[in-house]
Amino acid sequence: MSSGDKVRASHLLVKHQGSRRPASWKDPEGRVIRKTTRDEAVAKLQQFKSDIESGKASLADLAVQNSDCSSAKRGGDLGWFGRGQMQEPFEKATFGLKVGELSDIIDTDSGSHIILRTG
């Protein structure tokens, strides 16, 4: 598999009022998501990113507890994917990272994310 064709990543998604589907596996009715502003989602992600960068927690552990994506059950692991398979801002950010690098906060139609490129 050529490194330019596919990447592997894990992420942590925090949905908010502006998310296209205001529900998740941990909030099926969307009660919390509908009350969460984008700024509140970003603040949570900034804290998670700080915890990851300081070694206080891993993205995988935080994703299991906090991610609104069903990938939370896999520690945020999305597996391998190629171009055109993810929303453009997510894809662009992931392909722009080096393996082991953590992204800044990325906004997509799904919500706000931090991404760790793993392959």
Biopython code that builds the backbone (N, CA, C, O; Angstrom):
import numpy as np
from Bio.PDB.StructureBuilder import StructureBuilder

atoms = [
    (1, "MET", "N", (0.857, -1.187, 0.000)),
    (1, "MET", "CA", (0.000, 0.000, 0.000)),
    (1, "MET", "C", (0.892, 1.234, 0.000)),
    (1, "MET", "O", (1.686, 1.434, 0.919)),
    (2, "SER", "N", (0.764, 2.032, -0.996)),
    (2, "SER", "CA", (1.564, 3.254, -1.097)),
    (2, "SER", "C", (1.089, 4.279, -0.083)),
    (2, "SER", "O", (-0.114, 4.483, 0.080)),
    (3, "SER", "N", (2.019, 4.920, 0.597)),
    (3, "SER", "CA", (1.635, 5.882, 1.641)),
    (3, "SER", "C", (0.884, 7.077, 1.078)),
    (3, "SER", "O", (0.170, 7.752, 1.821)),
    (4, "GLY", "N", (1.025, 7.362, -0.222)),
    (4, "GLY", "CA", (0.321, 8.484, -0.815)),
    (4, "GLY", "C", (-1.128, 8.168, -1.151)),
    (4, "GLY", "O", (-1.940, 9.076, -1.331)),
    (5, "ASP", "N", (-1.456, 6.875, -1.237)),
    (5, "ASP", "CA", (-2.795, 6.454, -1.642)),
    (5, "ASP", "C", (-3.771, 6.340, -0.485)),
    (5, "ASP", "O", (-4.943, 6.691, -0.616)),
    (6, "LYS", "N", (-3.290, 5.855, 0.637)),
    (6, "LYS", "CA", (-4.159, 5.615, 1.787)),
    (6, "LYS", "C", (-3.481, 6.070, 3.069)),
    (6, "LYS", "O", (-2.255, 6.113, 3.168)),
    (7, "VAL", "N", (-4.302, 6.404, 4.036)),
    (7, "VAL", "CA", (-3.811, 6.752, 5.367)),
    (7, "VAL", "C", (-4.639, 5.976, 6.386)),
    (7, "VAL", "O", (-5.725, 5.481, 6.086)),
    (8, "ARG", "N", (-4.109, 5.886, 7.571)),
    (8, "ARG", "CA", (-4.858, 5.306, 8.681)),
    (8, "ARG", "C", (-4.888, 6.351, 9.780)),
    (8, "ARG", "O", (-3.891, 7.023, 10.044)),
    (9, "ALA", "N", (-6.055, 6.482, 10.422)),
    (9, "ALA", "CA", (-6.182, 7.508, 11.458)),
    (9, "ALA", "C", (-7.169, 7.083, 12.526)),
    (9, "ALA", "O", (-8.038, 6.236, 12.318)),
    (10, "SER", "N", (-6.996, 7.706, 13.669)),
    (10, "SER", "CA", (-7.963, 7.630, 14.759)),
    (10, "SER", "C", (-8.420, 9.058, 15.022)),
    (10, "SER", "O", (-7.690, 10.008, 14.738)),
    (11, "HIS", "N", (-9.603, 9.209, 15.554)),
    (11, "HIS", "CA", (-10.089, 10.560, 15.833)),
    (11, "HIS", "C", (-11.014, 10.558, 17.027)),
    (11, "HIS", "O", (-11.465, 9.514, 17.499)),
    (12, "LEU", "N", (-11.280, 11.751, 17.498)),
    (12, "LEU", "CA", (-12.245, 11.972, 18.567)),
    (12, "LEU", "C", (-13.186, 13.053, 18.042)),
    (12, "LEU", "O", (-12.753, 14.159, 17.717)),
    (13, "LEU", "N", (-14.465, 12.728, 17.962)),
    (13, "LEU", "CA", (-15.493, 13.626, 17.439)),
    (13, "LEU", "C", (-16.359, 14.140, 18.570)),
    (13, "LEU", "O", (-16.841, 13.366, 19.397)),
    (14, "VAL", "N", (-16.556, 15.451, 18.604)),
    (14, "VAL", "CA", (-17.531, 16.046, 19.516)),
    (14, "VAL", "C", (-18.569, 16.748, 18.641)),
    (14, "VAL", "O", (-18.271, 17.724, 17.953)),
    (15, "LYS", "N", (-19.782, 16.228, 18.689)),
    (15, "LYS", "CA", (-20.881, 16.826, 17.932)),
    (15, "LYS", "C", (-21.437, 18.029, 18.690)),
    (15, "LYS", "O", (-21.279, 18.150, 19.905)),
    (16, "HIS", "N", (-22.092, 18.912, 17.941)),
    (16, "HIS", "CA", (-22.676, 20.111, 18.542)),
    (16, "HIS", "C", (-23.927, 20.494, 17.765)),
    (16, "HIS", "O", (-24.334, 19.787, 16.843)),
    (17, "GLN", "N", (-24.530, 21.606, 18.135)),
    (17, "GLN", "CA", (-25.783, 22.055, 17.525)),
    (17, "GLN", "C", (-25.720, 22.121, 16.007)),
    (17, "GLN", "O", (-26.730, 21.891, 15.342)),
    (18, "GLY", "N", (-24.572, 22.426, 15.452)),
    (18, "GLY", "CA", (-24.435, 22.564, 14.012)),
    (18, "GLY", "C", (-24.139, 21.263, 13.280)),
    (18, "GLY", "O", (-23.999, 21.268, 12.057)),
    (19, "SER", "N", (-24.042, 20.152, 14.001)),
    (19, "SER", "CA", (-23.741, 18.870, 13.365)),
    (19, "SER", "C", (-24.922, 18.399, 12.521)),
    (19, "SER", "O", (-26.082, 18.616, 12.872)),
    (20, "ARG", "N", (-24.605, 17.753, 11.408)),
    (20, "ARG", "CA", (-25.678, 17.343, 10.491)),
    (20, "ARG", "C", (-26.595, 16.285, 11.083)),
    (20, "ARG", "O", (-27.775, 16.234, 10.736)),
    (21, "ARG", "N", (-26.083, 15.446, 11.964)),
    (21, "ARG", "CA", (-26.918, 14.468, 12.660)),
    (21, "ARG", "C", (-26.721, 14.673, 14.163)),
    (21, "ARG", "O", (-25.746, 14.180, 14.730)),
    (22, "PRO", "N", (-27.631, 15.390, 14.808)),
    (22, "PRO", "CA", (-27.444, 15.697, 16.234)),
    (22, "PRO", "C", (-27.834, 14.537, 17.156)),
    (22, "PRO", "O", (-28.662, 14.686, 18.054)),
    (23, "ALA", "N", (-27.218, 13.386, 16.908)),
    (23, "ALA", "CA", (-27.403, 12.209, 17.765)),
    (23, "ALA", "C", (-26.145, 11.362, 17.629)),
    (23, "ALA", "O", (-25.408, 11.494, 16.652)),
    (24, "SER", "N", (-25.898, 10.499, 18.599)),
    (24, "SER", "CA", (-24.736, 9.615, 18.535)),
    (24, "SER", "C", (-25.034, 8.348, 19.332)),
    (24, "SER", "O", (-26.084, 8.220, 19.960)),
    (25, "TRP", "N", (-24.086, 7.422, 19.291)),
    (25, "TRP", "CA", (-24.245, 6.166, 20.022)),
    (25, "TRP", "C", (-24.414, 6.424, 21.518)),
    (25, "TRP", "O", (-25.117, 5.676, 22.196)),
    (26, "LYS", "N", (-23.785, 7.463, 22.035)),
    (26, "LYS", "CA", (-23.875, 7.725, 23.480)),
    (26, "LYS", "C", (-24.967, 8.735, 23.831)),
    (26, "LYS", "O", (-25.283, 8.936, 25.004)),
    (27, "ASP", "N", (-25.536, 9.363, 22.816)),
    (27, "ASP", "CA", (-26.607, 10.351, 23.006)),
    (27, "ASP", "C", (-27.643, 10.145, 21.884)),
    (27, "ASP", "O", (-27.820, 11.014, 21.030)),
    (28, "PRO", "N", (-28.330, 8.976, 21.898)),
    (28, "PRO", "CA", (-29.220, 8.629, 20.790)),
    (28, "PRO", "C", (-30.354, 9.624, 20.551)),
    (28, "PRO", "O", (-30.833, 9.755, 19.425)),
    (29, "GLU", "N", (-30.779, 10.312, 21.580)),
    (29, "GLU", "CA", (-31.847, 11.309, 21.440)),
    (29, "GLU", "C", (-31.291, 12.686, 21.079)),
    (29, "GLU", "O", (-32.046, 13.587, 20.715)),
    (30, "GLY", "N", (-29.985, 12.844, 21.179)),
    (30, "GLY", "CA", (-29.341, 14.110, 20.862)),
    (30, "GLY", "C", (-29.599, 15.208, 21.883)),
    (30, "GLY", "O", (-29.459, 16.391, 21.575)),
    (31, "ARG", "N", (-29.970, 14.827, 23.081)),
    (31, "ARG", "CA", (-30.294, 15.838, 24.104)),
    (31, "ARG", "C", (-29.097, 16.702, 24.466)),
    (31, "ARG", "O", (-29.214, 17.924, 24.559)),
    (32, "VAL", "N", (-27.955, 16.076, 24.670)),
    (32, "VAL", "CA", (-26.749, 16.824, 25.027)),
    (32, "VAL", "C", (-26.208, 17.552, 23.799)),
    (32, "VAL", "O", (-25.832, 18.722, 23.880)),
    (33, "ILE", "N", (-26.170, 16.860, 22.668)),
    (33, "ILE", "CA", (-25.620, 17.451, 21.439)),
    (33, "ILE", "C", (-26.367, 18.717, 21.054)),
    (33, "ILE", "O", (-25.743, 19.717, 20.698)),
    (34, "ARG", "N", (-27.685, 18.691, 21.120)),
    (34, "ARG", "CA", (-28.482, 19.863, 20.720)),
    (34, "ARG", "C", (-28.248, 21.071, 21.630)),
    (34, "ARG", "O", (-28.527, 22.205, 21.241)),
    (35, "LYS", "N", (-27.736, 20.831, 22.842)),
    (35, "LYS", "CA", (-27.455, 21.931, 23.776)),
    (35, "LYS", "C", (-25.996, 22.377, 23.715)),
    (35, "LYS", "O", (-25.632, 23.393, 24.309)),
    (36, "THR", "N", (-25.168, 21.632, 23.009)),
    (36, "THR", "CA", (-23.738, 21.928, 22.955)),
    (36, "THR", "C", (-23.442, 22.882, 21.799)),
    (36, "THR", "O", (-23.769, 22.596, 20.647)),
    (37, "THR", "N", (-22.824, 24.008, 22.115)),
    (37, "THR", "CA", (-22.424, 24.944, 21.065)),
    (37, "THR", "C", (-21.108, 24.472, 20.451)),
    (37, "THR", "O", (-20.407, 23.638, 21.025)),
    (38, "ARG", "N", (-20.784, 25.011, 19.286)),
    (38, "ARG", "CA", (-19.502, 24.680, 18.672)),
    (38, "ARG", "C", (-18.364, 25.108, 19.590)),
    (38, "ARG", "O", (-17.382, 24.381, 19.741)),
    (39, "ASP", "N", (-18.487, 26.282, 20.205)),
    (39, "ASP", "CA", (-17.437, 26.766, 21.108)),
    (39, "ASP", "C", (-17.226, 25.801, 22.273)),
    (39, "ASP", "O", (-16.087, 25.569, 22.679)),
    (40, "GLU", "N", (-18.294, 25.241, 22.811)),
    (40, "GLU", "CA", (-18.171, 24.267, 23.903)),
    (40, "GLU", "C", (-17.501, 22.984, 23.407)),
    (40, "GLU", "O", (-16.681, 22.397, 24.112)),
    (41, "ALA", "N", (-17.852, 22.551, 22.196)),
    (41, "ALA", "CA", (-17.226, 21.362, 21.615)),
    (41, "ALA", "C", (-15.727, 21.591, 21.436)),
    (41, "ALA", "O", (-14.918, 20.724, 21.767)),
    (42, "VAL", "N", (-15.365, 22.745, 20.919)),
    (42, "VAL", "CA", (-13.961, 23.092, 20.699)),
    (42, "VAL", "C", (-13.210, 23.148, 22.032)),
    (42, "VAL", "O", (-12.077, 22.674, 22.124)),
    (43, "ALA", "N", (-13.823, 23.717, 23.048)),
    (43, "ALA", "CA", (-13.174, 23.789, 24.371)),
    (43, "ALA", "C", (-12.885, 22.383, 24.904)),
    (43, "ALA", "O", (-11.815, 22.140, 25.462)),
    (44, "LYS", "N", (-13.829, 21.465, 24.734)),
    (44, "LYS", "CA", (-13.601, 20.070, 25.167)),
    (44, "LYS", "C", (-12.427, 19.470, 24.400)),
    (44, "LYS", "O", (-11.546, 18.842, 24.987)),
    (45, "LEU", "N", (-12.426, 19.669, 23.088)),
    (45, "LEU", "CA", (-11.356, 19.108, 22.269)),
    (45, "LEU", "C", (-10.000, 19.721, 22.603)),
    (45, "LEU", "O", (-8.986, 19.024, 22.564)),
    (46, "GLN", "N", (-9.964, 21.002, 22.927)),
    (46, "GLN", "CA", (-8.699, 21.637, 23.316)),
    (46, "GLN", "C", (-8.156, 20.994, 24.587)),
    (46, "GLN", "O", (-6.950, 20.780, 24.711)),
    (47, "GLN", "N", (-9.042, 20.687, 25.529)),
    (47, "GLN", "CA", (-8.606, 20.023, 26.758)),
    (47, "GLN", "C", (-8.118, 18.608, 26.465)),
    (47, "GLN", "O", (-7.090, 18.182, 26.990)),
    (48, "PHE", "N", (-8.863, 17.875, 25.618)),
    (48, "PHE", "CA", (-8.436, 16.522, 25.251)),
    (48, "PHE", "C", (-7.066, 16.558, 24.564)),
    (48, "PHE", "O", (-6.197, 15.738, 24.859)),
    (49, "LYS", "N", (-6.883, 17.510, 23.652)),
    (49, "LYS", "CA", (-5.609, 17.627, 22.931)),
    (49, "LYS", "C", (-4.473, 17.915, 23.903)),
    (49, "LYS", "O", (-3.388, 17.344, 23.791)),
    (50, "SER", "N", (-4.726, 18.795, 24.848)),
    (50, "SER", "CA", (-3.722, 19.118, 25.863)),
    (50, "SER", "C", (-3.366, 17.871, 26.687)),
    (50, "SER", "O", (-2.194, 17.624, 26.972)),
    (51, "ASP", "N", (-4.372, 17.099, 27.062)),
    (51, "ASP", "CA", (-4.144, 15.871, 27.838)),
    (51, "ASP", "C", (-3.332, 14.850, 27.039)),
    (51, "ASP", "O", (-2.476, 14.162, 27.595)),
    (52, "ILE", "N", (-3.601, 14.753, 25.739)),
    (52, "ILE", "CA", (-2.859, 13.822, 24.878)),
    (52, "ILE", "C", (-1.412, 14.290, 24.743)),
    (52, "ILE", "O", (-0.484, 13.500, 24.915)),
    (53, "GLU", "N", (-1.222, 15.561, 24.437)),
    (53, "GLU", "CA", (0.127, 16.091, 24.229)),
    (53, "GLU", "C", (0.981, 16.041, 25.491)),
    (53, "GLU", "O", (2.201, 15.899, 25.410)),
    (54, "SER", "N", (0.348, 16.158, 26.653)),
    (54, "SER", "CA", (1.108, 16.114, 27.913)),
    (54, "SER", "C", (1.362, 14.686, 28.389)),
    (54, "SER", "O", (2.104, 14.469, 29.347)),
    (55, "GLY", "N", (0.740, 13.708, 27.712)),
    (55, "GLY", "CA", (0.901, 12.315, 28.116)),
    (55, "GLY", "C", (-0.060, 11.889, 29.218)),
    (55, "GLY", "O", (0.013, 10.760, 29.705)),
    (56, "LYS", "N", (-0.952, 12.775, 29.609)),
    (56, "LYS", "CA", (-1.914, 12.478, 30.675)),
    (56, "LYS", "C", (-2.929, 11.417, 30.225)),
    (56, "LYS", "O", (-3.432, 10.649, 31.044)),
    (57, "ALA", "N", (-3.227, 11.380, 28.918)),
    (57, "ALA", "CA", (-4.192, 10.428, 28.381)),
    (57, "ALA", "C", (-3.847, 10.132, 26.931)),
    (57, "ALA", "O", (-3.138, 10.902, 26.282)),
    (58, "SER", "N", (-4.349, 9.020, 26.432)),
    (58, "SER", "CA", (-4.171, 8.704, 25.011)),
    (58, "SER", "C", (-5.446, 9.072, 24.256)),
    (58, "SER", "O", (-6.531, 9.126, 24.835)),
    (59, "LEU", "N", (-5.300, 9.322, 22.967)),
    (59, "LEU", "CA", (-6.481, 9.594, 22.155)),
    (59, "LEU", "C", (-7.435, 8.408, 22.228)),
    (59, "LEU", "O", (-8.648, 8.595, 22.322)),
    (60, "ALA", "N", (-6.900, 7.190, 22.185)),
    (60, "ALA", "CA", (-7.749, 5.999, 22.216)),
    (60, "ALA", "C", (-8.601, 5.964, 23.490)),
    (60, "ALA", "O", (-9.805, 5.719, 23.423)),
    (61, "ASP", "N", (-7.984, 6.207, 24.636)),
    (61, "ASP", "CA", (-8.731, 6.181, 25.902)),
    (61, "ASP", "C", (-9.787, 7.287, 25.940)),
    (61, "ASP", "O", (-10.915, 7.059, 26.376)),
    (62, "LEU", "N", (-9.418, 8.479, 25.484)),
    (62, "LEU", "CA", (-10.375, 9.589, 25.481)),
    (62, "LEU", "C", (-11.515, 9.335, 24.500)),
    (62, "LEU", "O", (-12.666, 9.667, 24.783)),
    (63, "ALA", "N", (-11.193, 8.742, 23.340)),
    (63, "ALA", "CA", (-12.225, 8.454, 22.341)),
    (63, "ALA", "C", (-13.259, 7.466, 22.881)),
    (63, "ALA", "O", (-14.461, 7.648, 22.688)),
    (64, "VAL", "N", (-12.784, 6.421, 23.555)),
    (64, "VAL", "CA", (-13.706, 5.412, 24.101)),
    (64, "VAL", "C", (-14.744, 6.065, 25.006)),
    (64, "VAL", "O", (-15.919, 5.699, 24.970)),
    (65, "GLN", "N", (-14.320, 7.020, 25.806)),
    (65, "GLN", "CA", (-15.204, 7.660, 26.773)),
    (65, "GLN", "C", (-15.993, 8.840, 26.203)),
    (65, "GLN", "O", (-17.110, 9.105, 26.647)),
    (66, "ASN", "N", (-15.427, 9.548, 25.231)),
    (66, "ASN", "CA", (-15.967, 10.858, 24.880)),
    (66, "ASN", "C", (-16.387, 11.072, 23.429)),
    (66, "ASN", "O", (-17.130, 12.011, 23.142)),
    (67, "SER", "N", (-15.929, 10.225, 22.507)),
    (67, "SER", "CA", (-16.213, 10.485, 21.101)),
    (67, "SER", "C", (-17.671, 10.198, 20.756)),
    (67, "SER", "O", (-18.258, 9.228, 21.236)),
    (68, "ASP", "N", (-18.241, 11.053, 19.921)),
    (68, "ASP", "CA", (-19.608, 10.859, 19.442)),
    (68, "ASP", "C", (-19.660, 9.970, 18.205)),
    (68, "ASP", "O", (-20.744, 9.716, 17.679)),
    (69, "CYS", "N", (-18.519, 9.496, 17.736)),
    (69, "CYS", "CA", (-18.468, 8.594, 16.583)),
    (69, "CYS", "C", (-18.521, 7.150, 17.066)),
    (69, "CYS", "O", (-17.998, 6.830, 18.134)),
    (70, "SER", "N", (-19.145, 6.287, 16.292)),
    (70, "SER", "CA", (-19.209, 4.876, 16.679)),
    (70, "SER", "C", (-17.823, 4.234, 16.701)),
    (70, "SER", "O", (-17.659, 3.154, 17.268)),
    (71, "SER", "N", (-16.815, 4.883, 16.090)),
    (71, "SER", "CA", (-15.446, 4.375, 16.155)),
    (71, "SER", "C", (-14.900, 4.431, 17.589)),
    (71, "SER", "O", (-13.836, 3.879, 17.866)),
    (72, "ALA", "N", (-15.613, 5.084, 18.484)),
    (72, "ALA", "CA", (-15.195, 5.146, 19.898)),
    (72, "ALA", "C", (-14.955, 3.749, 20.445)),
    (72, "ALA", "O", (-14.048, 3.542, 21.252)),
    (73, "LYS", "N", (-15.761, 2.792, 20.010)),
    (73, "LYS", "CA", (-15.635, 1.415, 20.499)),
    (73, "LYS", "C", (-14.297, 0.799, 20.107)),
    (73, "LYS", "O", (-13.864, -0.191, 20.697)),
    (74, "ARG", "N", (-13.642, 1.394, 19.105)),
    (74, "ARG", "CA", (-12.324, 0.932, 18.647)),
    (74, "ARG", "C", (-11.239, 1.947, 19.014)),
    (74, "ARG", "O", (-10.186, 1.988, 18.379)),
    (75, "GLY", "N", (-11.493, 2.752, 20.021)),
    (75, "GLY", "CA", (-10.528, 3.761, 20.427)),
    (75, "GLY", "C", (-10.371, 4.875, 19.404)),
    (75, "GLY", "O", (-9.340, 5.544, 19.348)),
    (76, "GLY", "N", (-11.416, 5.065, 18.590)),
    (76, "GLY", "CA", (-11.386, 6.117, 17.572)),
    (76, "GLY", "C", (-10.788, 5.686, 16.244)),
    (76, "GLY", "O", (-10.727, 6.478, 15.304)),
    (77, "ASP", "N", (-10.340, 4.417, 16.158)),
    (77, "ASP", "CA", (-9.678, 3.935, 14.942)),
    (77, "ASP", "C", (-10.650, 3.864, 13.765)),
    (77, "ASP", "O", (-11.692, 3.213, 13.842)),
    (78, "LEU", "N", (-10.291, 4.543, 12.678)),
    (78, "LEU", "CA", (-11.099, 4.534, 11.453)),
    (78, "LEU", "C", (-10.553, 3.565, 10.414)),
    (78, "LEU", "O", (-11.163, 3.384, 9.360)),
    (79, "GLY", "N", (-9.412, 2.939, 10.696)),
    (79, "GLY", "CA", (-8.791, 2.049, 9.725)),
    (79, "GLY", "C", (-8.167, 2.833, 8.580)),
    (79, "GLY", "O", (-7.991, 4.049, 8.659)),
    (80, "TRP", "N", (-7.838, 2.110, 7.515)),
    (80, "TRP", "CA", (-7.227, 2.710, 6.326)),
    (80, "TRP", "C", (-8.307, 3.310, 5.450)),
    (80, "TRP", "O", (-9.385, 2.732, 5.305)),
    (81, "PHE", "N", (-8.028, 4.466, 4.863)),
    (81, "PHE", "CA", (-8.956, 5.050, 3.901)),
    (81, "PHE", "C", (-8.179, 5.847, 2.859)),
    (81, "PHE", "O", (-7.072, 6.327, 3.101)),
    (82, "GLY", "N", (-8.803, 5.966, 1.700)),
    (82, "GLY", "CA", (-8.185, 6.698, 0.597)),
    (82, "GLY", "C", (-8.881, 8.022, 0.368)),
    (82, "GLY", "O", (-9.823, 8.388, 1.070)),
    (83, "ARG", "N", (-8.399, 8.715, -0.615)),
    (83, "ARG", "CA", (-8.987, 10.009, -0.967)),
    (83, "ARG", "C", (-10.413, 9.803, -1.474)),
    (83, "ARG", "O", (-10.719, 8.832, -2.166)),
    (84, "GLY", "N", (-11.278, 10.757, -1.101)),
    (84, "GLY", "CA", (-12.664, 10.694, -1.535)),
    (84, "GLY", "C", (-13.562, 9.860, -0.636)),
    (84, "GLY", "O", (-14.749, 9.713, -0.927)),
    (85, "GLN", "N", (-13.029, 9.311, 0.445)),
    (85, "GLN", "CA", (-13.830, 8.475, 1.336)),
    (85, "GLN", "C", (-14.323, 9.209, 2.581)),
    (85, "GLN", "O", (-15.261, 8.754, 3.237)),
    (86, "MET", "N", (-13.709, 10.322, 2.906)),
    (86, "MET", "CA", (-14.079, 11.097, 4.086)),
    (86, "MET", "C", (-14.484, 12.507, 3.634)),
    (86, "MET", "O", (-14.240, 12.903, 2.494)),
    (87, "GLN", "N", (-15.104, 13.249, 4.549)),
    (87, "GLN", "CA", (-15.425, 14.634, 4.236)),
    (87, "GLN", "C", (-14.113, 15.387, 3.964)),
    (87, "GLN", "O", (-13.089, 15.123, 4.594)),
    (88, "GLU", "N", (-14.169, 16.317, 3.026)),
    (88, "GLU", "CA", (-12.951, 16.963, 2.535)),
    (88, "GLU", "C", (-12.069, 17.579, 3.620)),
    (88, "GLU", "O", (-10.858, 17.357, 3.592)),
    (89, "PRO", "N", (-12.617, 18.351, 4.587)),
    (89, "PRO", "CA", (-11.717, 18.931, 5.609)),
    (89, "PRO", "C", (-11.004, 17.854, 6.430)),
    (89, "PRO", "O", (-9.839, 18.015, 6.793)),
    (90, "PHE", "N", (-11.702, 16.766, 6.718)),
    (90, "PHE", "CA", (-11.121, 15.664, 7.489)),
    (90, "PHE", "C", (-10.017, 14.994, 6.682)),
    (90, "PHE", "O", (-8.922, 14.751, 7.189)),
    (91, "GLU", "N", (-10.318, 14.700, 5.430)),
    (91, "GLU", "CA", (-9.353, 14.055, 4.547)),
    (91, "GLU", "C", (-8.111, 14.927, 4.354)),
    (91, "GLU", "O", (-6.984, 14.446, 4.468)),
    (92, "LYS", "N", (-8.321, 16.187, 4.066)),
    (92, "LYS", "CA", (-7.209, 17.113, 3.834)),
    (92, "LYS", "C", (-6.303, 17.176, 5.067)),
    (92, "LYS", "O", (-5.078, 17.128, 4.947)),
    (93, "ALA", "N", (-6.903, 17.282, 6.231)),
    (93, "ALA", "CA", (-6.120, 17.342, 7.470)),
    (93, "ALA", "C", (-5.340, 16.047, 7.687)),
    (93, "ALA", "O", (-4.160, 16.087, 8.034)),
    (94, "THR", "N", (-5.986, 14.904, 7.487)),
    (94, "THR", "CA", (-5.330, 13.625, 7.753)),
    (94, "THR", "C", (-4.167, 13.381, 6.806)),
    (94, "THR", "O", (-3.086, 12.980, 7.237)),
    (95, "PHE", "N", (-4.386, 13.622, 5.509)),
    (95, "PHE", "CA", (-3.304, 13.429, 4.547)),
    (95, "PHE", "C", (-2.167, 14.419, 4.779)),
    (95, "PHE", "O", (-1.036, 14.159, 4.367)),
    (96, "GLY", "N", (-2.442, 15.542, 5.428)),
    (96, "GLY", "CA", (-1.422, 16.540, 5.721)),
    (96, "GLY", "C", (-0.604, 16.251, 6.963)),
    (96, "GLY", "O", (0.408, 16.909, 7.203)),
    (97, "LEU", "N", (-1.022, 15.278, 7.756)),
    (97, "LEU", "CA", (-0.295, 14.926, 8.979)),
    (97, "LEU", "C", (0.790, 13.896, 8.692)),
    (97, "LEU", "O", (0.690, 13.129, 7.736)),
    (98, "LYS", "N", (1.819, 13.884, 9.519)),
    (98, "LYS", "CA", (2.806, 12.806, 9.506)),
    (98, "LYS", "C", (2.300, 11.714, 10.439)),
    (98, "LYS", "O", (1.511, 11.992, 11.342)),
    (99, "VAL", "N", (2.737, 10.493, 10.239)),
    (99, "VAL", "CA", (2.365, 9.396, 11.118)),
    (99, "VAL", "C", (2.769, 9.751, 12.551)),
    (99, "VAL", "O", (3.910, 10.140, 12.802)),
    (100, "GLY", "N", (1.833, 9.616, 13.480)),
    (100, "GLY", "CA", (2.079, 9.946, 14.879)),
    (100, "GLY", "C", (1.736, 11.381, 15.236)),
    (100, "GLY", "O", (1.789, 11.757, 16.407)),
    (101, "GLU", "N", (1.388, 12.181, 14.247)),
    (101, "GLU", "CA", (1.081, 13.600, 14.481)),
    (101, "GLU", "C", (-0.406, 13.787, 14.781)),
    (101, "GLU", "O", (-1.264, 13.111, 14.213)),
    (102, "LEU", "N", (-0.685, 14.718, 15.683)),
    (102, "LEU", "CA", (-2.041, 15.059, 16.108)),
    (102, "LEU", "C", (-2.452, 16.369, 15.438)),
    (102, "LEU", "O", (-1.678, 17.324, 15.394)),
    (103, "SER", "N", (-3.673, 16.401, 14.922)),
    (103, "SER", "CA", (-4.156, 17.603, 14.227)),
    (103, "SER", "C", (-4.587, 18.686, 15.198)),
    (103, "SER", "O", (-4.751, 18.456, 16.397)),
    (104, "ASP", "N", (-4.765, 19.865, 14.641)),
    (104, "ASP", "CA", (-5.506, 20.904, 15.332)),
    (104, "ASP", "C", (-6.978, 20.490, 15.271)),
    (104, "ASP", "O", (-7.294, 19.411, 14.770)),
    (105, "ILE", "N", (-7.854, 21.313, 15.761)),
    (105, "ILE", "CA", (-9.288, 21.008, 15.711)),
    (105, "ILE", "C", (-9.778, 21.217, 14.279)),
    (105, "ILE", "O", (-9.528, 22.253, 13.662)),
    (106, "ILE", "N", (-10.474, 20.220, 13.775)),
    (106, "ILE", "CA", (-10.975, 20.203, 12.398)),
    (106, "ILE", "C", (-12.496, 20.168, 12.448)),
    (106, "ILE", "O", (-13.085, 19.353, 13.158)),
    (107, "ASP", "N", (-13.121, 21.056, 11.688)),
    (107, "ASP", "CA", (-14.578, 21.081, 11.615)),
    (107, "ASP", "C", (-15.053, 20.427, 10.324)),
    (107, "ASP", "O", (-14.523, 20.696, 9.246)),
    (108, "THR", "N", (-16.059, 19.566, 10.447)),
    (108, "THR", "CA", (-16.737, 18.964, 9.302)),
    (108, "THR", "C", (-18.240, 19.090, 9.543)),
    (108, "THR", "O", (-18.670, 19.615, 10.570)),
    (109, "ASP", "N", (-19.024, 18.609, 8.598)),
    (109, "ASP", "CA", (-20.474, 18.603, 8.786)),
    (109, "ASP", "C", (-20.893, 17.719, 9.958)),
    (109, "ASP", "O", (-21.984, 17.879, 10.506)),
    (110, "SER", "N", (-20.023, 16.786, 10.339)),
    (110, "SER", "CA", (-20.342, 15.878, 11.444)),
    (110, "SER", "C", (-20.126, 16.504, 12.816)),
    (110, "SER", "O", (-20.751, 16.093, 13.793)),
    (111, "GLY", "N", (-19.245, 17.496, 12.891)),
    (111, "GLY", "CA", (-18.909, 18.124, 14.164)),
    (111, "GLY", "C", (-17.458, 18.555, 14.172)),
    (111, "GLY", "O", (-16.889, 18.864, 13.126)),
    (112, "SER", "N", (-16.864, 18.575, 15.341)),
    (112, "SER", "CA", (-15.464, 18.989, 15.497)),
    (112, "SER", "C", (-14.635, 17.779, 15.923)),
    (112, "SER", "O", (-15.090, 16.944, 16.705)),
    (113, "HIS", "N", (-13.413, 17.699, 15.396)),
    (113, "HIS", "CA", (-12.561, 16.506, 15.596)),
    (113, "HIS", "C", (-11.143, 16.912, 15.974)),
    (113, "HIS", "O", (-10.694, 18.024, 15.695)),
    (114, "ILE", "N", (-10.454, 15.972, 16.619)),
    (114, "ILE", "CA", (-9.005, 15.946, 16.614)),
    (114, "ILE", "C", (-8.640, 14.598, 15.996)),
    (114, "ILE", "O", (-9.300, 13.589, 16.242)),
    (115, "ILE", "N", (-7.588, 14.600, 15.196)),
    (115, "ILE", "CA", (-7.215, 13.423, 14.408)),
    (115, "ILE", "C", (-5.768, 13.053, 14.718)),
    (115, "ILE", "O", (-4.898, 13.918, 14.813)),
    (116, "LEU", "N", (-5.531, 11.772, 14.871)),
    (116, "LEU", "CA", (-4.182, 11.244, 15.038)),
    (116, "LEU", "C", (-3.902, 10.337, 13.847)),
    (116, "LEU", "O", (-4.569, 9.318, 13.664)),
    (117, "ARG", "N", (-2.922, 10.706, 13.045)),
    (117, "ARG", "CA", (-2.574, 9.828, 11.916)),
    (117, "ARG", "C", (-1.749, 8.669, 12.447)),
    (117, "ARG", "O", (-0.727, 8.868, 13.105)),
    (118, "THR", "N", (-2.200, 7.465, 12.158)),
    (118, "THR", "CA", (-1.542, 6.270, 12.692)),
    (118, "THR", "C", (-0.872, 5.422, 11.615)),
    (118, "THR", "O", (-0.168, 4.463, 11.930)),
    (119, "GLY", "N", (-1.086, 5.766, 10.361)),
    (119, "GLY", "CA", (-0.455, 4.988, 9.287)),
    (119, "GLY", "C", (-0.535, 5.711, 7.968)),
    (119, "GLY", "O", (-0.055, 5.203, 6.955)),
]
sb = StructureBuilder()
sb.init_structure("model")
sb.init_model(0)
sb.init_chain("A")
sb.init_seg("    ")
for serial, (resi, resn, name, xyz) in enumerate(atoms, 1):
    if name == "N":
        sb.init_residue(resn, " ", resi, " ")
    sb.init_atom(name, np.array(xyz, "f"), 0.0, 1.0, " ", f" {name:<3s}", serial, name[0])
structure = sb.get_structure()
